[in-house]
Amino acid sequence: MVDVQDLAVVDVHCHPFLDRGEVTTEEFVDLTAFGGGSRSYLEEAGVAFTEEIRAELQRGKRNTLYFRRMVRDLAAFFGVAPDPDAVVAARNAAAAVDYRDYVARLYADAGLTTMVMDFGFPQPGLDLGTVRSQLPVDIVPVYRIEPLIADLLQADVGWGEFARRYDAAIAGALTTGGFKGVKSIIAYRTGLEVSPLSRTPDQGLQALDAVRRGLGGGATKKLRDHLLCRALELCIEHDAPMQIHTGMGDFEVNLPLCRPAFLMDLLRFPAYRGCRVLLVHGGYPYHREAAYMAHVLPRVYCDVSEGIPFAGPGARSIFAEVLEMAPLSKVVYGSDGYTLPEINFTSAKLAKQALGQVLQDLVTGGFLDDAEARDAARMILAENARALYRLD
Ligand SMILES: [Zn+2]
């Protein structure tokens, strides 16, 4: 295995979180698990949250291989038994003494130095200064367009004012706001099949009018598609990268319409070829499509977040399959961590192990020599993200 343990890590896609104080083991499981259902998910549908269902949800979350692995990583870090109760007791004790110092030791162990954070989740948005004050790593904020769109739909304004406010908010975020990129989760809303012809301003005018009149007929999709095009144009203007969610997400995601391939027509359209675009989550489980797009589209990148760490033992095949087509310079590490610092920690550890194994396979297979494999690890774990976000 190529040794990459000492290398610095930039987490290119994750979400801000604050110190939650002491958590119970059950809360820890709920907060760190990916998906698996929640009390509100069931209660919204009128399903009574019985003791049986509570236990069933916990059992599902504790029995994902990702969760088992996180417990083991934390147990090794604290020198306690690989048991959720022991690990949660140790993290609560460490965090109670000094949360920032605890996170600093955790992230130093994983080599995590920088986190690019989508401030669009959680909502309402967290304060950047407060997040920075609690986390001992560089925080690079990214601005999400969907909360802005929701606000503007609430405002009683016509298309001219809507468009002016939309542009001003994104431009302001990228200039005085300190945001280093823009993010869209249109895959969660109306899907990724966005025609580049949606860029015509008249589509925005027509679609907003239809939305306001409650006419349906795909008006919301037309409006969102137009606004995504506009965001790409603003990213080009401000030389900022655009993150587009692709692939799996929580249960709300439009799974059939989240495939990266749906973005081909948009991203190869002449007006958008200049935009640097990160296909977030590499479209997992369609990550080979994202890797192919990073291969043929000169300014398109793909990350491995969410699949790593939540696909657990899939981390190795994700790296291996993405690297079949994507250049080494266009694959970027990320975790999609949120809620608690332990997710970003275990994800970075898992990624290093999986990447070390995959790079060793490439050395054995005659694709790289040892020095090139180390360089590739440096690029994927940190340097590609630093270049994409112009962090140096
Ligand atoms: Zn995310």
Residues whose N, C-alpha, C, O or C-beta is under 5 A from the ligand:
A	BS01	ZN	D336
